[in-house]
Amino acid sequence: MSKIAVVAGGAKNLGGLISKSLGADGYGVVVHYNSPSTKEAALSTVHEIKSKQGQAWAVQADLTKVAKVEELFAFAKDKGKVYLAVNTVGKVLKKPIAETSETDYDSMFNINSKAAFFFIKSAGAALEEGGSIVSIVTALLAAFTPFYATYQGSKAPVEFFTKSAAKELMEKKITVNAVAPGPMDTPFFYPQESDDAVAYHKSQGLGGRLTKIEDVLPLIKLLTTGQHWITGQVIYTNGGYTAK
């Protein structure tokens, strides 16, 4: 049976790059996407993997619904033996606490915390012995800054989901880690930032630039296919933007 990788948010940007890279490495890739607006990007990523003699499937799911997370992994198990699970799903909100609504709060924690927790849970149950789970968090976990309370706050629990799962899954020899990129030069970053803020973020990184998705991929590859000893860690890849 095929070796399968599940990439949540795997249609475009960092997730798309991870999907294509794992496809090139011989994994059958379950390319998850959330909204109908991302369907074409997901299909394009699947097509590119298949055009290079790989296997891939596009699967739509709202990962804030636990049943949908479970269905995603059931689909993956139907295609082969699942060894890798990478969650790139996230939502950013830049807003003062005084202006943050209950709806804002619930949305951020559903996407960044709840979905991450149940992704790790379902991955732990589905993965074969010796598999790997990686969650994408944010370098802002090491920042002392205003306006990102719900983003930092909703990503912060993933560190402890990661540590607990790493211990609990040792018997299956499954590694569990999180990767914390700096602000990435993708369409995900710009909508909530002013030109001045973008310039500031750039100024804090090596070479005066934002993190590129190509900067993050080597660490993802190391944690999923390059070694099998690092586990329970949050690793920052941000060009010196922050340090913890």
Number of C-alpha atoms within 10 A of each C-alpha: 8 15 18 27 32 30 24 29 26 30 29 20 19 22 26 24 18 28 32 25 16 23 25 18 11 16 25 26 33 29 29 29 27 19 10 11 9 16 17 14 18 29 18 16 26 25 18 18 24 17 10 11 12 19 22 26 20 21 20 18 19 16 25 21 14 17 12 17 23 19 15 24 22 14 15 24 20 11 19 15 20 28 25 27 28 27 22 22 22 23 16 18 19 15 17 12 13 7 9 15 11 9 8 13 17 13 18 22 21 18 21 27 22 21 22 29 22 20 25 23 16 18 25 24 12 20 24 19 17 16 24 27 28 25 28 25 29 25 23 25 22 15 14 9 10 10 15 19 18 24 24 23 17 26 27 18 17 23 18 15 21 25 17 13 21 23 15 14 17 14 10 14 18 25 28 31 26 27 23 21 24 27 23 23 17 14 8 13 14 14 10 12 13 10 9 9 12 17 14 14 19 21 14 17 18 13 10 14 19 26 22 18 20 13 17 22 17 14 16 20 14 12 23 25 15 11 11 15 10 13 22 20 17 24 18 24 21 25 20 13 24 19 14 10
